Structure formats: C-alpha cells, structure tokens
C-alpha cells in the first residue's frame, strides 16, 4: 500500500531518482562529458563512509584501447553492453584509504592507527565503497542519465589490468549514458514492506 506521508522531495524528483529510474541495458551515442561527471561527483561526495574515509576511486574508461582491455574481462552479454556504452566507469575501493584520514578527520588523528590492520581496512574500504557506489548511481540519475551497474566480470583480471599495484579492488563496472531504444527490461516485482521490515 503506498504511503500518503509527504516527503521532502517533490514528485518529479522522486520519479527521477527512484520510481521511474531503471538499470539501462543500452544507451544512445550521446557523450557523457567530464563536466557532467564532475557535477555528479559534487553531489555524491557527501555519501556516508566509515571514519569519513571516502575509499571510492573511479577510473573512467574513455579510450578505445582501454575499452578493449576492459571488455575482454567482462562476462557474456556484458561485453557488448560495455563496448557500446558512451562512458564506462570502474568503481574501486582504495585499500590504502587510511593514508588520507589525517586530512579527512583532523579532529581524530588516531583514526589512521585504528585501521593499521590490512584485513580490517579492506573490510571498511569495501563497505564504505559500496555505499559510495549507491550514491554514484543516484548522482547519475540526478544528472538525467542512466546507470548500468554490473558484477559480471573477472575482478582479479580487472584489478591486475587497471590497478596493478594491488592497492585497489574493483567493486563494480558501471555503464553511463542516455538510455537508448529498448534500454529497459520489464519492471520486475519488488518485495512488499511487510516482507522486508520487522519491528521488535
């Protein structure tokens, strides 16, 4: 049952970001400019992250040579989608993000030391990076574009190909652009509120 509670966002914004937004499977050939990507970042940089660590790093794949290097590591149908998208972004977690904490948390200089353990740091980087990934998708939608996030790829191969230092782990590959013809699959069902929420 839809709620009649008034939200701060108007109906048009709710549609743009949520109700009408879809995962795009095809795009027009209209370019996605660096200025547009920068505007998206100016919105999404406020995503919540553990210790304000901001571990997300985004590699924009623009050249034909780089696109070919990426496509070979994508699975099945994701190869064609990645080849055709106007812009492809590799979203990765910086496993050494703690090095920036003295600048990002000047009021808590001990934060870097709390993440000295590599395994705890990786867990924090992947958790916060996933939150930033969600914000990235919403930022793309806010720009009037569509995102096609994918997990169908060889992560180890992409890490080696594009992040050879071992200090980054790819979280998702995201195609970005204006949705093209037949961009959407039919809307799949969603779980009802009572199937998701429990009150204790």
Helices and strands as residue ranges (DSSP letters): H 11-14, I 15-19, H 34-44, G 50-52, E 56-61, H 64-71, H 76-84, E 87-94, G 97-100, H 101-104, H 111-114, H 118-142, E 146-150, H 155-162, E 168-177, H 193-196
